[in-house]
Amino acid sequence: MKKKLLVIYLSLATIGFAQSFGGKRLLPRGLRLSNQLEYTHDVKRKLEIMENWLNLDYHSGIFSAGFRFDAFQPNDPDPSISRGKEKFAGIDYKYIEAKLGRGKKSLKLTAGNFYTLFGRGMILKSYEDRSIRVDNNLLGVKVEGRYNNLKFTALSGSAENSKAERKDILHTADVEYRFGNPLTIGGTYALNLPANSNSANTSIMSLRASSHFSLFDVYTEYGLKQNKDVANKYFNDSESFTGKAFYGNVNFYLNGFSLSGEYKYYDNFAFTSSDGTVFYNTPPSLRKDYTFTLLNRHPSTLDANNEQGFQLEANYSLDEFTSFQISYGLTKTLPSSSLYKRMVRSKVQPQTQLNELYLQAEHEWENKFYLLLAYGINQEATSSTKNFTPVMEGRYFIDETNTLRLSIEHQQTHNTYTDEKYFSDVALLEWQHAPKLSLSVLAEMRTSEPTPNHKVKKIWSFFQIAYKLGETTDVSLLVGSRHAGHICIGGVCRYEPEFNGVELKMLTRLY
């Protein structure tokens, strides 16, 4: 089965390659197809994993329809990803929609599977991100409308839990009104109906406002959550609301300077299915997402039940060749007077979960050489580590199509729980031949001292080639070993175990 599927997907890439050079459309007008394949063979663990997503969409007039065919042979062994499916092939996502009107007077109806984001995800963030294997799509119906400055959305649907079952029903309504250019206000209400009729419903709501005036952008949102069972069991009905949250963001712009400030307070505000395996909301995490390997080595995941903190970031462009950035973020747990701490009966005062400082400077010399210098300081509670990470990246532009890139990272780590101290180094050398080809070699070394006077050194390395077939297909092949690590986006992380083998990725798009 696995070999047959691989042949089919490679055939799609061949068709796309032929289309690129033939100049003729191979698909009917209005039809779009995309296919993403990831295949890994871990030689050391003797484990093969193949994951594939095939999307087919069709648009004609006011109607659109489509589906996604998923195939996992077998699936990733991580239960948070596999959802109980060791091997699976089937249509897990399908929809049909109709759109009436256009511009400021329109109505769109969707039936089937869909994604939705309200505001910045405080109440509902239904989305797919394959890099971290998140897919909390809803199956049901959705109505979206717009009349002049008024926008509204109403939906009813069910998300798939960890056992691949859709049990709880989610009802949501969102309204937003724009008062000209300076001010927009909105509100969201959501209700989760558990499959067990003996359990209480969970309702959650928020009000938000955003405005732009002069040199400033401002966004604020305040939310409340209710659940009668929680109110009775943990608070003896003395609290009307069992969860509270606030998020605020202010941006300032002046010529080449920008300043951003964010604040969060999330108190028992995770909005989940009744079994706790589906997360409907993902509030802003106020964590910096890094592009460098070692800066992501000790991540801090978002906890919408027990967080307060802020993040500040300043950027300054001296000219078109030189820029600077500094950011600082602090996340703490809540005080003992919070709803969450009272619910879990904890008297522990606020403790630092994440404390991070990041400095960066960039400069380019006459389109010939580019240099980036960065330094990160990170203290993370879950891993009990303090990390100091300098980074240097240089690029030499040989000509218009050829570029050499060298990136070096070093990290000193102190485990405050075991008092172990160790360091890691990562070096990446890459040649890019735009826009078709890139070759890269990465090596990582970690030297640790788990016991006094006993040093342990370990090395990982891999070679990777990426190539673009025509205008439709991107292929990459990795051979070698890779350190275990995390992929994090917006405070949501996926752990990848240590790898030693071959990894193939292919993305094909036909229109």
Secondary structure, DSSP 4 states (H G I P E B T S, - for coil): -HHHHHHHHHHHHHHHHHHHHH-S--S-TTEEEEEEEEEEEETTTTEEEEEEEEEEEEEETTEEEEEEEEEESS--S-HHHHTT-SSEEEEEEEEEEEEEEETTEEEEEEEEEE-EE-TTSSS-EE-EETTTTEE--EEEEEEEEEETTEEEEEEEEEE--TTS----EEEEEEEEEEETTTEEEEEEEEEEE-SSTTSPPEEEEEEEEEEEETTEEEEEEEEEEEEHHHHHHHHTT--S-SEEEEEEEEEEEETTEEEEEEEEEEES---B-TTS--B--------PPPSSTGGGSS-----TTEEEEEEEEEEEESSSSEEEEEEEEEEEPPPTTSHHHHHTT--PPP-EEEEEEEEEEEEEETTTEEEEEEEEEEEETTTTEEEEEEEEEEEEE-SSSEEEEEEEEEEEEEETTT--EEEEEEEEEEEEETTTEEEEEEEEEEEEEEETTEEEEEEEEEEEEEEEETTTEEEEEEEEEE--EEEEETTEEEEE--EEEEEEEEEEEE-
